[in-house]
Amino acid sequence: MTSLHVALSIAGTDPTGGAGIMADLKSFQARSVYGMAVVTSVVAQNTKGVQLIRHLDQEILEEQLKSVFQDIVPDAIKTGMLAQVETIELVASYLAKQKCPYVLDPVMVATSGDRLIEEDAIKALKTKLLPLATIITPNLPEAEVLVGRTLKSENDIMNAGRWIRKELGVKNVVIKGGHLAKAASDYLFLEDGEISVISAARISTNHTHG
């Protein structure tokens, strides 16, 4: 009998289920993966935007992490909203001890445009978490924060992906290009130097939450 793989999401909540740990758990389930979750922030959000955020204190965050790693060690880990320096440092201290694949979604800017991370936490994310990640998955506004400049074209994205890998020490990068005006493409930059562009027809819809 084949045992289930186990994945852990460390992220914020979404009462409408379109983003955060709710979306992660549904994605895990769809791939027959047993999902676990550590909540970092309670977020009031919906398809219209982010209304209110309350970050959990470090004590309850660490107790959640202990509950997981002292009992059911995950086969893979994904992080989302880590909005404060203290949260990033605490999570990094646990992830540094793990050898499983780690997907880092550098949640900084919501689809609605709302800023989701404190300014001083960006540096901590770059120095503490990015080097630990197997792959990072920024959307276009988040990639702009990482490189410190506006990305308007495919050439800009290509240069940004190479720069993130080289200068920030990231193994693999996916830049999600859905925010570009015309293209609907994701850009994959691999550790071995290979670059792939995954494109599909853009769907004209306002239902882009999550």
C-alpha positions in Angstrom: 0.0 0.0 0.0 1.3 3.4 -1.0 1.4 6.0 1.8 0.2 9.5 1.2 2.7 12.3 0.7 2.4 15.1 3.3 2.7 18.8 2.5 2.8 21.7 4.9 1.5 25.3 4.1 2.7 28.1 6.3 0.7 31.1 5.4 -2.2 33.5 6.0 -6.0 32.7 5.8 -8.7 33.6 3.4 -12.3 33.3 4.5 -13.5 33.1 0.9 -11.1 30.2 0.1 -9.4 31.7 -2.9 -5.9 32.3 -1.5 -3.7 31.4 1.4 -3.8 28.2 3.3 -7.3 27.5 2.2 -6.3 27.4 -1.4 -3.1 25.5 -0.6 -5.0 22.7 1.2 -7.4 22.3 -1.7 -4.5 22.2 -4.1 -2.8 19.5 -2.0 -6.1 17.5 -1.9 -6.5 17.7 -5.6 -3.1 16.0 -6.0 -3.9 13.3 -3.4 -1.5 14.9 -0.9 -2.2 15.1 2.8 -2.2 18.8 3.7 -1.3 20.5 7.0 -1.2 24.2 7.8 0.4 26.6 10.2 -1.4 30.0 10.3 0.8 33.1 10.3 -1.9 35.8 9.8 -5.7 36.0 9.9 -6.8 38.0 6.9 -10.2 39.4 6.0 -10.1 39.3 2.2 -12.3 38.5 -0.7 -12.6 39.1 -4.4 -12.8 42.8 -3.8 -9.5 43.2 -1.9 -8.0 42.9 1.6 -10.0 44.5 4.3 -8.0 43.7 7.5 -4.9 41.7 8.6 -4.0 40.5 12.1 -0.6 38.8 12.4 -0.4 36.1 15.0 2.1 36.5 17.9 5.3 34.5 17.9 4.3 32.2 20.7 1.3 30.7 19.0 3.2 30.6 15.7 6.0 28.6 17.3 3.7 26.3 19.1 2.0 25.5 15.8 5.4 24.7 14.2 6.4 22.5 17.1 3.1 20.6 16.9 3.8 19.8 13.3 7.5 19.0 13.4 7.4 17.0 16.6 4.8 14.7 15.1 4.2 14.6 11.4 7.3 15.7 9.4 6.2 17.0 6.0 7.6 15.7 2.7 7.3 19.2 1.2 6.8 22.7 2.5 5.2 25.8 1.0 5.2 29.3 2.6 3.0 32.2 1.7 2.3 35.3 3.8 5.2 36.0 6.2 4.8 39.6 6.8 7.1 40.4 9.7 10.8 40.1 10.4 10.2 38.0 13.5 7.9 35.6 11.7 10.4 35.1 8.9 13.3 34.5 11.3 11.2 32.0 13.3 10.1 30.1 10.2 13.6 30.1 8.7 15.0 28.5 11.9 12.7 25.6 11.4 13.1 25.3 7.6 16.9 25.3 7.8 16.7 22.0 9.6 14.6 20.3 6.9 15.8 18.6 3.8 12.5 18.4 1.9 11.5 20.5 -1.2 10.5 24.0 -0.2 8.3 26.2 -2.3 8.5 29.9 -1.4 5.7 32.1 -2.6 7.0 35.6 -1.6 3.6 37.1 -0.8 4.1 40.8 -0.9 1.4 42.2 -3.1 -2.1 40.9 -3.4 -3.8 40.5 -6.8 -5.9 43.5 -5.8 -2.7 45.6 -5.3 -2.8 45.6 -1.5 0.7 45.5 0.1 1.0 42.4 2.4 4.4 42.7 3.9 6.2 45.1 6.2 9.1 47.0 4.5 11.8 45.8 6.8 10.6 42.2 6.3 11.6 42.2 2.6 15.3 42.2 3.5 14.8 39.4 6.0 12.9 37.4 3.3 15.8 37.9 0.8 18.5 36.9 3.3 16.9 34.3 5.5 14.4 32.4 3.3 15.3 32.7 -0.4 18.6 30.8 0.0 16.6 27.9 1.6 14.0 27.6 -1.2 13.9 24.9 -3.8 11.9 27.3 -6.0 10.2 30.7 -5.6 7.0 31.8 -7.3 6.7 35.6 -7.4 4.0 37.3 -9.4 5.0 40.3 -11.5 4.6 43.0 -8.7 6.5 40.7 -6.3 9.3 40.2 -8.8 9.5 44.0 -9.2 10.0 44.3 -5.4 12.8 41.7 -5.4 14.7 43.3 -8.2 13.9 46.9 -7.3 12.6 48.0 -10.7 9.5 48.0 -13.0 9.1 45.0 -15.3 7.1 46.0 -18.4 8.1 43.5 -21.1 9.1 39.9 -21.6 12.7 41.0 -21.9 12.5 42.7 -18.5 11.2 39.5 -17.0 13.9 37.4 -18.6 16.6 39.8 -17.1 14.8 39.8 -13.7 14.7 36.0 -13.5 18.4 35.7 -14.3 19.2 38.4 -11.8 17.1 36.8 -9.0 18.9 33.5 -9.5 22.4 35.0 -9.6 22.2 37.8 -7.1 19.8 36.4 -4.5 21.1 32.9 -4.6 17.8 31.3 -5.6 18.0 27.8 -7.2 14.8 27.9 -9.3 12.4 30.8 -10.1 8.9 31.0 -11.6 7.8 34.5 -12.4 4.0 34.5 -13.0 3.3 36.9 -15.8 -0.4 37.2 -15.5 -0.1 41.0 -14.6 1.4 41.8 -18.1 -1.0 43.7 -20.3 -1.1 41.3 -23.2 0.7 38.0 -22.6 -0.5 35.2 -20.3 2.8 33.5 -19.7 4.8 32.1 -16.8 8.6 32.2 -16.9 10.6 29.3 -15.5 14.3 29.8 -14.7 16.0 26.5 -13.7 19.1 25.8 -11.7 20.8 24.3 -14.7 20.4 27.5 -16.7 17.4 26.3 -18.7 14.6 28.9 -19.3 11.1 27.9 -20.3 8.1 30.1 -21.1 4.7 28.5 -20.5 1.9 30.4 -22.3 -1.8 30.0 -22.7 -4.7 32.1 -24.1 -5.6 34.9 -21.8 -9.1 34.5 -20.3 -11.0 37.8 -20.1 -12.5 37.7 -16.6 -12.6 39.7 -13.4 -12.5 36.5 -11.3 -8.7 36.4 -10.6 -8.7 36.3 -6.8 -6.1 34.0 -5.3 
